Amino acid sequence: MSSNEISIVTEYIKLDSLLKFTGMAETGGLAKEAIKDGKVTVNGEICTMRGKKIRSGDVVSFDGIEVTVK
């Protein structure tokens, strides 16, 4: 699994936006489908809420890529 870190300057970023921003999903539509299909985990648990607020310290995994938010 590939592991990366990203920094955000806001309080949070929504899960679907994070997938698109990091390139884990090429488009917002693909991010939405991946989340809806239960293919994305947040802190080790499957998350199906595309508007989930991802904050500093959260770890998001999808398709063999893991991103830690700083």
C-alpha positions in Angstrom: 0.0 0.0 0.0 1.3 3.5 -0.9 1.2 5.9 2.0 1.1 9.7 1.6 0.5 12.8 3.8 -1.3 15.9 2.9 -1.8 19.1 4.8 -5.0 21.1 4.9 -5.3 24.7 6.1 -9.0 24.6 6.8 -10.7 22.8 9.7 -11.7 19.9 7.5 -12.2 18.6 4.0 -15.1 16.5 2.8 -14.3 12.9 1.9 -15.3 13.1 -1.7 -13.2 16.3 -2.2 -10.2 14.7 -0.5 -10.3 11.8 -2.9 -10.4 14.1 -5.9 -7.8 16.6 -4.4 -5.3 13.8 -3.8 -5.8 12.1 -7.1 -7.1 8.9 -5.5 -10.2 9.4 -7.7 -9.9 11.1 -11.1 -13.3 12.8 -10.9 -15.9 13.7 -8.3 -18.2 11.2 -9.8 -15.7 8.4 -9.4 -15.1 9.5 -5.8 -18.9 9.5 -5.1 -19.3 6.0 -6.6 -16.3 4.5 -4.7 -17.6 5.9 -1.4 -21.2 4.7 -2.1 -19.9 1.2 -2.9 -18.0 1.0 0.4 -14.6 1.0 -1.1 -13.2 3.8 1.0 -12.1 3.5 4.6 -11.6 6.3 7.2 -9.5 5.4 10.2 -9.8 1.7 9.3 -13.6 1.7 9.0 -15.7 1.7 5.8 -17.3 5.0 5.2 -20.2 5.5 2.8 -20.8 9.2 3.6 -19.3 11.3 0.9 -19.7 14.5 2.9 -17.8 13.1 5.9 -15.6 15.7 7.4 -12.0 14.6 7.3 -9.8 16.4 9.9 -6.2 16.5 10.8 -5.0 13.1 12.0 -7.6 11.1 9.9 -6.3 8.3 7.7 -8.2 7.6 4.4 -7.6 4.5 2.3 -8.8 3.7 -1.2 -7.5 1.4 -4.0 -4.2 0.6 -2.3 -3.4 4.2 -1.4 -3.4 5.6 2.1 -3.5 9.3 2.9 -2.9 10.8 6.3 -4.2 14.3 6.8 -2.0 16.7 8.7 
